[in-house]
Amino acid sequence: MEILDYIVIALYFIGLVAVSGVTSRKIKNSEDMFIAGRNSSWWLSGVSSYMTIFSASTFVVWGGVAYKSGLVAVVVAIGLGFASLIVGKWISGRWRALRIKSPGEFLTVRFGKGSVKFYTISGIVARAVHTAVALYAVSVVACALIKVPSDSILASTGLPGDSPQGYLSIWWALLILGVISVVYTIVGGFLAVLMTDVIQFGVLISVVIFMIPLSFHAVGGVGEFIGRASQIPGFFSGTSQTYTWMWLLLWVFLNVGMIGGDWPFVQRYISVPTRKDARKSTYLIGLLYFVTPLIWYLPTMIWRVMEPGLAMDADPAALSYNGEHAYVNMSRYVLMTGMLGMMLAAMLSATLSNVSGVLNVYANVYTYEIWGGHGKNAGASEAQRIKVGRLFTLVFGIVIIGLSMLVP
């Protein structure tokens, strides 16, 4: 990458933090901090929910599947659209109708305080590990592209799992990205999470749409791509030996459970004004997953037929390795200076949006149901609740960053 790319990345993340500063002015009470005062627009909630599913794995893992198996990756993603429609029809509106302040409040009412404590603590542990691994994965992508002077403090250290010499150290990448996510979540609350998700979506979709014609031009046109890809067995099939129709059916039901009941999604359903808004936000997730998968995966599918000697390579290990790097390689190949930096920044922040959402939702449940759910804290002031929520976000964020550094 060039100097302009680094400037773009720096400005992008400065902008995210600035957005949190603006939204912080709207925080007057704990509901503003954790559920945007129940005044979030349905489309804001919908796009944010879409980006909650979205992360660097969309480019690395599923981009790799598109590289290796072709159109089946698009069909898998469309399955999320069907799951969202089911949730919108029968589930998301019911969450809003409960008029709860946190996802954990439902467990308190339905099963008692013991259940919500157990579920929250076990969820914190599981989410911390899951989020730490996601943070590590996206930091690896950053380190593969960002070069630094070998004698710089930011350079690789030679420790296990670190980057090659001359590239950004994985340890600094984890620290920088983790701190950015923690800062804008603490400062701007849930509204900052929503707003930054929308910004990330807008930037990502714009850059990838820009990449598609450049990718087709690089391969020699649409016809040339189709002709070469048709020689790869099953590349334009909607299923494969791994992703069978039965697998796809179970995938849809699995994601009905996730989109319908996972706490980061529930938090978005209860942040909108009405039950109808909650349903509309979920329908928007479905619409986006019907429209966007082909846009996301075309660049890696095109790269498959461009990479010399690999179009017909039957070695699964080689295909998997090259597939995970296909998006980065295509971006390097077709994007001009500055655009590559914007693409990397958006890819990084897509995962950070997942991190910030986890931080905020567990701070919400802890503040309302664990710390403030009983005893003298039940009557705590709004200022105290905001302070506790921010402190929990800070501590939980530090734990996640620490766990990510243990991944190597």
N, C-alpha and C positions, 0 to 999 in steps of 0.2 A: 504494500500500500504506500501511497505518497503522503506528503505533508498535509495536503488538502483533506485527505480521508481522515487523518487524525484530528484535524480541526473540526470537521463535521461531527465526528463521534463525541468530542468534548462539548461542542455546542448543544448537541442533542441531549446529553445527560444533564447539562446545566439547565436546559429548558424544562426537563422533567422535574427537577428540584424546584425551579421557579414556579411551575404550575402548582406544586404542593404549597408553596408560600402564599399564592393567591387564594387557594381553596381554604387555607387555614383561617382566613378572615370570616368564613361562614360558620366556623365551629363555635356555637354558643352553649351547647349542652352535649351530653353523652350520646344522644340519638344522632346528632349531627356528626359526631366523631365516628360512630360505628355503623349507622344505616342511612347516612346522608339525610337525616331528618325526615325520613319516609317521603322524600320529595324528589327522588331521582326519576328522570324521564325513562319511559319504557325502552326507548331505543338505546339510551345510555347503558341501562342494565343489560339489555340483550347483547350489545357489542362487547361489553365487559365480560359477560358469561362466555361468549364465544372465545375471547382471548384467554379466559381461565383454562379452557381446554387446550388452547394453543400454547406452544412453547418451542424451544429449540428442537425438541424431539420431532416436531412437524417437519423440520428441514433435515435433521440428521437421521432419525429412525425411519419415519414414514417416507421421507425423501429417498432413503436407501431402498425401501421396499418398491417405490415407483421405479427407481433405477433398475432394480433387479427383476421385478415381475411385471412392470408396466401398469396397465389400466386398473388392475385389481386394487391398487392403493387408493385410487379415486373412488372406487365402489365402497371400500372400507370406510372412507371418510363420509360418504353419503349416508352410510348407516347411522352416523351421528345425527344427521338431519331427520331421519325417521324417528329416532329415539326422542329428539327434541319435540317433534310434533305430538308424540304420545304424552310426554310430560306436560306440554302446553294445554292439551285437551283435558287431562284428568288430574294433574298434580300441582303445578306451580301456583295456580289460583287459590288452591286450598291453603297453601302456606301463607299467602297474604291475608286470607280471611281469618287466620288465627290471631292476628294483631299482636304477635310476640315481638320482643325487642332483640332477641338473639336466637339462633338455632337451638341452643341448649335449653332455652326456656320450655320448649315443647317437651323435652325429655323430663324436665322437672315436674311439669304438670301431669304428664302421662305416667311416668314411672317412679318419680321421687328423686330427692337430692342425691341419694347414694348412686343411682344409675348415672346421673349427669356427671358426677365427679369421676366415676370410673371411666365413662366414655370420653370425657374431656382429657383426662390424664393419658389414657391409652392413645387417644387421637393425637395429642401433642407429641408423644414419642414417635408414633408412626409417621406423622406428617413431617416432623423435624428431619428424620432420616431420608424420607422421600424427597423433600425439598432440597436437602443438602446435596443429594446425588444429582438432582436437576441443575443446581447451581454449579456443581463441579463440571457437568457435561457441557454447559454453555461456556464456561471459562476455558475449557479445552479448545473450543472453536475460536475464542478470542486470541488465545496464545498461538494458534496456528497461523494467524494473520498479522499480528501486531509485532513488528520488529523494534528492538531497542538496542542502544549501544551495549556491547558486551561488558563494558566496565560500569554500566549503570546499576544503581541500586534496584531498579526494576527488572534487571536481567535474570535469566534462569540461574539457579543456585547449584544445580547438580544433585539436589535431594531426590529421593524416589518420587516418581510421578511428575517431575518438573518438565518444563518445556525444553526444546533444543537450544543450544547456545545461540545467543543473538536475538532471541524472542522473549516476549513478556513472560515473566515467571508465573506459573500457575498459582502460586501463593499470593502474589500481588493482585492477580486477576480476581481471585476469590474474595479477597479483602475489599478491593475497590467496588466490585459489583454488589457485594453484600451490603456494604455501607450505604451505597446509593439507594438501594431498595429500602433499607431500614429508615433512612433519613426522610424520604418523601412519604413513607407510610406514617411515621410519627408526626410529622409536621402537618400534613394535609388530611389525615384521616381517610375514611372510606371514599369520600368524594374525590380525593386525589387519586385513589386507586382506580376509580371509574374513569376519570378524565385521562389519566395516562394510558389506560387500556385503549381508549378511543384514538388517542394520538398514535399509539403504536400500530393499531390496525390501519389507520389511514396511510401511514408511512410505508408499512409493509406491502399493502395491496398496490400502492402506487409504484413502488420500485419493481415488484414482481411483474406487474402488467407491462412496465417498461422493458423488462428483461425478455419477455416472450417473443416479440418480433425480432429482437436482436439475436436471440437463440435460433429462431428459424432461419434467419439470414446466415448465421454462422454454419448451419448444417447444409445450406443450399436450397432452402425453401420447404414449404409444407409437404409437397409431393415427395421430395427426396427423403424427408424424415419418415413419412409413412412407408415408403418403399423399403428403406433399410430396416425399420422397426418390424415390418411384417415378416422379415426373415428370422426373427427371434421367436421361437415357439411360445405361444400363449401370451405374447406381449400385449395384445389388444383384447384379451379375454377378461371377463368380469370376475372370474374365480381362478383358483389355482389348486395345486395339491395341498397346500397349507391352508389357504383361505377358501374353504369350501362353502357351499350354501348353508350348511348346518352351522359352520363357524360364524358366518355372517349373521345368521339369525340369533345365535347366542350373544354375539357382539352387540346387537341392537338392544337386547334385554339387559345386558350388563350396563350399558350406558343409560338406559332408562333409570336404573337404580342410581347411577352416579349423578346424572343431571337432575334427577328428581329429588335426591335426598342428601347429596354431599353438602356439607356446611357452607363452602364458598358460594355455591349456587343458591342455597336457601337464603343466605344473607342478601343476595341481589333481588330475590323475589319479595322479601319483606321490606326492601328499601324504596319500593315504588308506591304511589298514592293509593291505587285501587287493585282489586282482584283482577279486573280486566287488563290492567297494565302489566301485571305479572304474567298473564297468559300471552299477551302480545310480545313481551320481551322474549319468551321462550320460543314462540313462533318465528321470531327474527333469527334466533340461533339456527333453527331448522332451515330457514330460507338461505342463510349464509352458507350452510353446509351442503346445500344442493347446488349452489352457484360457484363457490370458490375452490373446491378441491382440484379441479382440472387446472385452474390458474396456478395453484401452489406447486403442482407436481410436474407440469409440462417441462420446466427447465431441466430437471434431473432425467426425465424420460428422453429428452433430446440429447443430453450429454452422454447417455448410454450408447447411442449410435455414433457419436463423435469421437469417443475415446479410442485411440488406435489399439486394435488387437483385442478389445474386450467385448465387442458387441456379441460375439458368439462364445465367449469364455464360459465354460461350464463349471469352473471351480467355484463352489459356493463361498468359500472363505474370501477369495479375491473379489467376488462380486459384492459381498457384504462390506468389505473394507472400502472399496472404491465408491460404493453407493453412499456410505456415510459421509464421504467427502465431495460427493457430486455437486451439491448446491454451492459449496464454497468455490469449487473449481470452475463451475459455469459462471459464477459471479465474477471471479477474477478474469475470465476469458472475455466477457462481453461488456462489462460495466466500465464506464469511464471514471477517471479520477474524481473523487467526491461522492459519486453514486455508490461505489463499493463501501466507503465508510458509512454512508447512510444505511445500506443494506445490513452491514454488520451491527450497527447500533440498534436497528430495529429487531434483528434476530436476538440480540442480547437482552433487550428490554422486554421482548415477548416472554422470556423466562422470568425476568424480574417481576413482571406483572403477576405471575403465578406465586412467586415468593411473597410479594406484598399482600396479595389476597389472603394467603394462609396466615400471615402475621396479624392482619386486621381481624379476621373472623375469630381466631382463638383469643385475641385480646378482648374481643367483644364478649365471648362466652365466659372467660375468666372474670372479667369485671362485673358482669351482671349476675352470673350464677355461682361462681366459686367465692370470690372476694366479697361481693355485695349481696349474696343471696340469703344471708342470715345474720343474726346478731346485730351488733351496733353498726356494722357497715351497711346494713339494709337501708338505713336512713341517711347514707352519705350524700353530701352535696354533689352537684353536677361537676364542679371544679375538681373535687376529689376523684370522681369516677374517671374524668378525662386524664388526670395525672396518673392514676393507677394503670389505665389502659395504655398510655404511652410508655410507662415504665416496663410493663409486661412485654410490649412490642420490642423494646430495646433489648431486654434480657433474652427473649425468645430468638431475636435476630442474631445475637451474639452466639447463642447455642448452635443455630443453623450454620453460621459461618465456621464455627469451630469443628462441627461434624464434617462439613465439606472438605476441610483440610485434612481430615483423617481418611478420606476415601482412597488416596494413593497407598 
